[in-house]
Amino acid sequence: MDGILSLAAANLGSPIILSFVLGLSAALARSDLSVPEAAAKTLSLYLLFSIGFKGGASVAAHGLDVRLGAAVLAGVVLSFGLPFVAFGLLRVMTTLSRIDAAAVAAHYGSISIVTFVAATSVVAGRGLEAEGYMVAVAAAMEAPAILSALWIASRGGERTDAEPDLWREILLNGSIVLLIGSFAIGTITGEDGLARIESFIVAPFQGVLCLFLLDMGLVAGRGLRDQRAALRPGAVAFGVAMPLIGGTLGLGFALLIGLSQGGAALLATLAASASYIAVPAAMRVALPEANPSVYLTLSLGVTFPFNLTVGIPIYVAAATTLVGAS
């Protein structure tokens, strides 16, 4: 417990988290502070390219092993299964309709790439090595949860508009394309390619992440301020409990397949996170009846801040405690 508290305290005092808190506080105080949309998109593109390229270069340097396939399979199983856990909890803890609960559940089976990026920073700051192919695991966990949610919704007799355009939107989602593409470039060019652009994608990374999380704090704060009606006690409790359950399951899979301490922390973080980019876009097409104020407020306004401030330190501390040293 002392280790978790000390790591949480260190994480809360980091420039990354304080930047998020600044944005959150500014939005709640109704400040006119804002990050231009074009700048926010540029920051997002940089982070995705950087994390993907570095992951690919790491795989090229250390080679592939059987745990890559096992890790990707574990990620897919988690992404398929977590929505069923989330849906069951929502039906017990909230009064959400089946269609709204299914839409929320999809978010908690998919992943938040920003939470993953923040976790890689914390893991690196602790001096832990993580498997480079965890980037591929993150990409693999984006879409399966959507299938589970559509099945859950259809079992209740609800209409789902699972048009062909849905799968195009999922598979060609910009974040997935850039993440996989930069991972492939990093794998092809290896350490030589990384050395050529290291000054661009390594040194500025922390500063860019601070600016991006400042913007995410602003977005989360506005959502909390404007959608307070969606934050009933049961829903808020779910937004905190579900990431802990997902993180525990992710850590269990990590132990089963033999990931390193850093890799286990990242898989736990992926399983604990909730999507607020890819899945909302898919839900607009597949489940237009679902209320966006519910699923966006829970994933971005409750679970995202919880994971950044408290969750990630818990997952990292648990991984370092339960997984043997690399």
Backbone torsions as a table, in degrees:
resi	resn	phi	psi	omega
1	MET	NA	-40.3	179.0
2	ASP	-61.0	-38.2	179.1
3	GLY	-64.1	-41.4	179.1
4	ILE	-65.1	-43.5	-179.0
5	LEU	-65.5	-40.9	-179.6
6	SER	-67.7	-39.3	178.3
7	LEU	-67.8	-39.4	177.7
8	ALA	-63.1	-42.0	179.5
9	ALA	-63.7	-42.6	178.7
10	ALA	-64.6	-39.1	179.8
11	ASN	-66.7	-40.7	-180.0
12	LEU	-65.3	-27.2	179.7
13	GLY	-93.0	7.9	-178.5
14	SER	-82.0	152.3	178.1
15	PRO	-58.0	-32.9	-178.4
16	ILE	-62.6	-51.9	-177.3
17	ILE	-69.9	-39.1	179.6
18	LEU	-65.1	-30.8	175.7
19	SER	-65.6	-41.9	176.7
20	PHE	-62.8	-44.5	179.8
21	VAL	-61.6	-39.1	177.6
22	LEU	-60.2	-47.5	178.6
23	GLY	-62.9	-43.9	179.5
24	LEU	-60.6	-46.5	-178.6
25	SER	-65.3	-41.1	-179.9
26	ALA	-62.0	-42.0	-179.9
27	ALA	-67.2	-42.9	-179.9
28	LEU	-65.4	-30.5	178.5
29	ALA	-84.7	1.2	180.0
30	ARG	62.9	36.8	173.6
31	SER	-70.4	157.0	176.9
32	ASP	-89.2	11.5	175.4
33	LEU	-59.2	133.3	178.7
34	SER	-154.4	156.9	174.2
35	VAL	-109.9	122.7	179.7
36	PRO	-53.3	141.4	-176.0
37	GLU	-56.6	-41.1	-179.8
38	ALA	-63.7	-38.9	179.3
39	ALA	-67.9	-41.6	179.5
40	ALA	-62.4	-40.1	178.8
41	LYS	-66.0	-38.8	178.1
42	THR	-63.5	-43.5	177.8
43	LEU	-60.3	-42.3	179.0
44	SER	-62.6	-44.7	179.0
45	LEU	-61.3	-41.8	179.3
46	TYR	-60.7	-48.2	-176.9
47	LEU	-63.0	-44.3	179.8
48	LEU	-63.4	-44.9	179.8
49	PHE	-64.1	-43.7	-177.3
50	SER	-63.5	-48.2	-177.3
51	ILE	-68.4	-36.8	178.3
52	GLY	-67.6	-45.5	-178.5
53	PHE	-63.7	-45.5	-179.3
54	LYS	-64.4	-37.5	177.0
55	GLY	-64.2	-42.8	178.6
56	GLY	-65.3	-41.5	178.2
57	ALA	-63.3	-36.9	178.3
58	SER	-65.2	-41.2	177.5
59	VAL	-63.6	-42.4	179.6
60	ALA	-62.5	-35.8	-177.9
61	ALA	-74.6	-38.0	-173.5
62	HIS	-103.5	-11.6	178.3
63	GLY	82.7	164.6	179.5
64	LEU	-90.2	153.8	173.4
65	ASP	-143.0	176.7	-174.5
66	VAL	-64.3	-22.2	-179.1
67	ARG	-70.1	-19.7	175.7
68	LEU	-60.6	-52.7	178.9
69	GLY	-61.4	-39.7	-179.9
70	ALA	-66.2	-38.7	-179.4
71	ALA	-68.3	-42.3	178.4
72	VAL	-63.9	-43.5	178.1
73	LEU	-61.5	-42.4	178.2
74	ALA	-61.0	-41.9	178.9
75	GLY	-62.4	-43.0	180.0
76	VAL	-65.0	-42.9	179.1
77	VAL	-62.2	-43.6	178.3
78	LEU	-61.7	-44.8	-178.3
79	SER	-63.7	-37.5	176.5
80	PHE	-69.5	-40.7	-170.6
81	GLY	-84.2	-34.7	-175.1
82	LEU	-59.6	-35.7	177.8
83	PRO	-59.4	-31.5	178.6
84	PHE	-69.4	-39.3	175.6
85	VAL	-63.8	-47.3	-179.0
86	ALA	-61.7	-43.0	-179.1
87	PHE	-62.6	-43.1	178.4
88	GLY	-60.8	-43.0	178.6
89	LEU	-64.7	-42.8	-178.6
90	LEU	-62.7	-38.1	-179.3
91	ARG	-69.0	-26.4	178.7
92	VAL	-86.6	-40.1	-169.9
93	MET	-93.5	-16.2	-175.9
94	THR	-133.7	174.1	176.1
95	THR	-108.2	21.6	-179.4
96	LEU	-62.7	146.3	174.3
97	SER	-66.1	166.2	-179.9
98	ARG	-60.5	-40.8	-176.2
99	ILE	-68.6	-40.4	177.3
100	ASP	-68.0	-41.2	179.3
101	ALA	-64.6	-38.1	178.1
102	ALA	-65.1	-41.0	179.8
103	ALA	-65.4	-43.1	177.0
104	VAL	-62.5	-43.5	-178.6
105	ALA	-58.8	-36.9	178.9
106	ALA	-59.7	-39.0	-179.5
107	HIS	-63.4	-33.9	-175.9
108	TYR	-88.0	-3.2	170.5
109	GLY	-96.1	-27.8	176.4
110	SER	-84.8	-171.2	-171.2
111	ILE	-128.5	159.7	172.1
112	SER	-104.0	111.2	-178.0
113	ILE	-66.4	-30.0	179.1
114	VAL	-68.7	-40.2	175.5
115	THR	-61.9	-40.3	177.8
116	PHE	-62.1	-44.8	179.7
117	VAL	-62.9	-42.8	178.3
118	ALA	-62.4	-38.7	179.1
119	ALA	-66.0	-38.3	177.6
120	THR	-62.0	-34.6	177.8
121	SER	-66.7	-43.6	179.2
122	VAL	-65.5	-43.1	179.1
123	VAL	-60.4	-46.2	178.6
124	ALA	-63.6	-38.5	178.8
125	GLY	-64.4	-25.7	176.7
126	ARG	-85.3	0.0	-180.0
127	GLY	75.5	23.4	-178.9
128	LEU	-97.5	141.2	174.5
129	GLU	-91.4	139.4	176.5
130	ALA	-126.9	146.2	178.8
131	GLU	-59.4	131.5	-179.2
132	GLY	-62.1	-26.9	-176.8
133	TYR	-77.2	2.5	175.1
134	MET	-62.7	-22.9	174.4
135	VAL	-63.3	-41.0	178.3
136	ALA	-66.0	-36.6	177.0
137	VAL	-62.9	-42.8	178.6
138	ALA	-59.0	-44.5	179.8
139	ALA	-63.8	-38.5	-178.1
140	ALA	-68.9	-22.1	-176.3
141	MET	-90.5	0.3	-177.5
142	GLU	-68.1	-46.5	-165.4
143	ALA	-99.9	-32.2	-173.0
144	PRO	-55.2	-33.8	-178.3
145	ALA	-61.6	-28.8	-179.5
146	ILE	-65.9	-39.5	176.4
147	LEU	-60.2	-44.4	179.9
148	SER	-61.2	-43.6	-178.8
149	ALA	-63.9	-41.2	178.9
150	LEU	-64.2	-38.3	178.3
151	TRP	-66.1	-43.7	178.8
152	ILE	-59.7	-45.7	-179.1
153	ALA	-64.8	-40.2	-177.7
154	SER	-68.8	-28.5	179.4
155	ARG	-66.9	-21.3	178.5
156	GLY	-92.5	7.7	179.9
157	GLY	81.0	8.3	179.3
158	GLU	-78.6	146.8	177.5
159	ARG	-79.0	133.7	175.8
160	THR	-122.1	126.9	-178.4
161	ASP	-89.0	64.8	-178.0
162	ALA	-80.7	70.3	-178.0
163	GLU	-74.4	161.0	176.3
164	PRO	-56.4	-31.5	179.5
165	ASP	-61.8	-25.8	179.4
166	LEU	-59.5	-47.6	-176.2
167	TRP	-70.9	-31.4	173.3
168	ARG	-64.0	-42.1	-179.4
169	GLU	-65.4	-38.2	-179.9
170	ILE	-69.2	-53.9	-172.6
171	LEU	-71.2	-28.9	179.5
172	LEU	-104.2	17.0	174.7
173	ASN	-55.1	133.9	-173.2
174	GLY	-55.2	-40.2	-178.1
175	SER	-65.5	-38.5	179.3
176	ILE	-69.4	-44.6	-179.4
177	VAL	-60.0	-46.3	-178.5
178	LEU	-68.3	-40.3	-179.2
179	LEU	-64.1	-49.1	-179.7
180	ILE	-68.2	-40.9	-179.0
181	GLY	-63.6	-45.9	179.6
182	SER	-68.6	-32.7	175.0
183	PHE	-62.4	-42.4	178.9
184	ALA	-65.1	-41.7	178.9
185	ILE	-62.6	-44.0	178.5
186	GLY	-62.7	-38.3	179.0
187	THR	-67.3	-40.1	-178.4
188	ILE	-70.4	-44.7	-175.0
189	THR	-86.0	-23.2	174.8
190	GLY	64.8	-152.8	-176.1
191	GLU	-66.2	-31.4	178.0
192	ASP	-63.4	-43.2	178.5
193	GLY	-65.0	-40.1	179.0
194	LEU	-63.4	-41.2	-179.5
195	ALA	-61.5	-34.3	-178.2
196	ARG	-67.5	-34.3	-176.3
197	ILE	-118.8	18.6	-177.1
198	GLU	-58.1	-39.1	-178.4
199	SER	-65.6	-19.0	-179.5
200	PHE	-92.9	-41.1	-172.1
201	ILE	-104.8	-5.8	-179.5
202	VAL	-107.9	-60.3	-175.0
203	ALA	-60.6	-43.9	-177.4
204	PRO	-79.9	-4.2	-168.8
205	PHE	-56.8	-48.9	-176.0
206	GLN	-63.1	-41.9	179.8
207	GLY	-65.0	-42.3	178.2
208	VAL	-64.1	-39.4	179.1
209	LEU	-63.1	-37.5	177.1
210	CYS	-60.9	-46.7	180.0
211	LEU	-64.5	-39.9	-179.6
212	PHE	-65.1	-42.2	-179.4
213	LEU	-73.0	-24.0	169.7
214	LEU	-60.0	-46.0	178.4
215	ASP	-64.9	-41.3	179.7
216	MET	-65.0	-34.5	175.3
217	GLY	-63.1	-40.6	176.9
218	LEU	-62.2	-44.2	-179.8
219	VAL	-64.3	-46.2	-179.0
220	ALA	-63.8	-41.6	-179.6
221	GLY	-63.8	-41.0	177.8
222	ARG	-64.6	-38.6	178.5
223	GLY	-64.2	-43.5	178.8
224	LEU	-64.5	-38.9	-177.7
225	ARG	-69.1	-39.4	-172.2
226	ASP	-92.7	-18.6	-175.2
227	GLN	-121.1	39.3	-177.7
228	ARG	-60.5	-28.8	-177.4
229	ALA	-63.5	-25.0	-179.4
230	ALA	-78.5	-12.4	-173.4
231	LEU	-96.7	64.9	173.0
232	ARG	-73.9	155.6	-174.3
233	PRO	-53.5	-41.8	-179.4
234	GLY	-64.6	-38.4	179.5
235	ALA	-68.5	-41.3	178.0
236	VAL	-63.5	-42.7	178.2
237	ALA	-60.7	-39.7	176.8
238	PHE	-63.3	-42.3	-178.3
239	GLY	-62.2	-20.4	176.7
240	VAL	-97.5	-38.7	-176.9
241	ALA	-72.1	-39.9	-174.7
242	MET	-62.7	-43.2	177.3
243	PRO	-62.1	-33.5	178.0
244	LEU	-67.7	-38.8	177.1
245	ILE	-66.8	-47.0	179.1
246	GLY	-61.3	-42.3	179.0
247	GLY	-62.4	-39.0	177.8
248	THR	-64.2	-43.9	178.8
249	LEU	-65.3	-40.5	177.8
250	GLY	-62.8	-41.0	177.9
251	LEU	-65.5	-37.4	177.2
252	GLY	-61.9	-44.2	176.1
253	PHE	-63.4	-38.3	179.6
254	ALA	-62.7	-41.5	177.0
255	LEU	-64.6	-38.5	-177.8
256	LEU	-64.8	-39.0	-175.8
257	ILE	-97.8	-0.1	172.4
258	GLY	78.5	37.3	176.6
259	LEU	-71.9	159.0	175.7
260	SER	-70.1	174.5	178.4
261	GLN	-59.7	-46.0	179.3
262	GLY	-64.9	-42.7	179.0
263	GLY	-64.3	-39.0	178.8
264	ALA	-64.8	-40.9	178.3
265	ALA	-62.7	-39.3	-179.0
266	LEU	-71.5	-39.3	178.2
267	LEU	-66.2	-39.4	176.7
268	ALA	-62.1	-40.8	179.1
269	THR	-65.0	-42.6	178.0
270	LEU	-60.1	-45.0	-179.1
271	ALA	-68.6	-24.4	-178.2
272	ALA	-88.1	-17.3	-173.1
273	SER	-83.0	168.8	-180.0
274	ALA	-133.9	134.2	-177.2
275	SER	-69.9	145.5	171.1
276	TYR	-139.1	14.2	178.0
277	ILE	-123.0	-68.2	-174.2
278	ALA	-68.1	-47.2	-175.5
279	VAL	-68.2	-43.7	176.2
280	PRO	-56.5	-38.6	177.6
281	ALA	-62.1	-40.9	179.7
282	ALA	-70.1	-38.4	-179.1
283	MET	-65.4	-31.7	177.8
284	ARG	-61.3	-30.9	179.8
285	VAL	-88.8	-46.1	-171.4
286	ALA	-84.3	-38.4	-178.5
287	LEU	-130.0	68.2	-176.8
288	PRO	-65.0	-17.6	179.4
289	GLU	-74.1	-20.8	-178.0
290	ALA	-67.7	148.8	-175.7
291	ASN	-88.2	110.8	-178.3
292	PRO	-61.5	-31.1	-178.7
293	SER	-63.3	-26.3	178.8
294	VAL	-77.2	-55.6	-173.8
295	TYR	-73.1	-32.1	178.1
296	LEU	-73.2	-39.4	-180.0
297	THR	-66.2	-40.0	179.4
298	LEU	-68.1	-47.7	-175.4
299	SER	-72.0	-43.2	-175.1
300	LEU	-93.0	-33.7	-175.4
301	GLY	-90.0	-22.6	-178.1
302	VAL	-114.7	-61.0	-172.7
303	THR	-69.6	-40.4	-179.5
304	PHE	-60.3	-51.3	176.9
305	PRO	-62.8	-37.4	179.0
306	PHE	-60.8	-46.5	-179.1
307	ASN	-64.4	-41.6	-178.4
308	LEU	-63.7	-42.0	-172.3
309	THR	-91.2	-36.9	-173.9
310	VAL	-121.0	-43.3	-172.5
311	GLY	-62.0	-52.9	-176.6
312	ILE	-56.4	-45.6	175.6
313	PRO	-58.1	-36.3	178.2
314	ILE	-65.2	-46.0	-177.4
315	TYR	-66.1	-39.2	179.9
316	VAL	-68.2	-44.5	179.7
317	ALA	-63.9	-40.9	178.9
318	ALA	-64.6	-41.2	179.3
319	ALA	-64.3	-43.3	-179.3
320	THR	-69.3	-26.0	179.1
321	THR	-80.1	-41.4	-171.7
322	LEU	-92.7	-24.5	-177.1
323	VAL	-99.7	135.8	178.5
324	GLY	-62.2	151.2	179.8
325	ALA	-58.0	141.1	-178.7
326	SER	-67.6	NA	NA
